[in-house]
Amino acid sequence: MQTTGIILSSSFIAINLSTALTILGISFIVIIATAAIGIRMDRKRIRVYIKSQSGKVLRIRWTVFGPGWFGDRTV
């Protein structure tokens, strides 16, 4: 039996383009907000750790492909 090009699903839901774009937009905003909150919390964690070691934070700077990024094999 050849089923090429036929959707065999009883749970297929059709939505219009406006709804799809709204969902996509809201998802994008949630992802960006979550990332921003995570970065801020990480900076706070770094400051607390350095201060607990009697150190002083001069500057915390984010770099795109700095040490520890997902593809980095040196850490």
DAKA-V83976 format. One record per run of one state. SS is the DSSP state (alpha for helix, beta for strand, coil for the rest). FROM is the first residue (numbers start at 0). TO is the last residue. If there is no record, write none. Layout:
SS:FROM:TO / SS:FROM:TO
//
This chain:
coil:0:15 / alpha:16:51 / coil:52:74
//
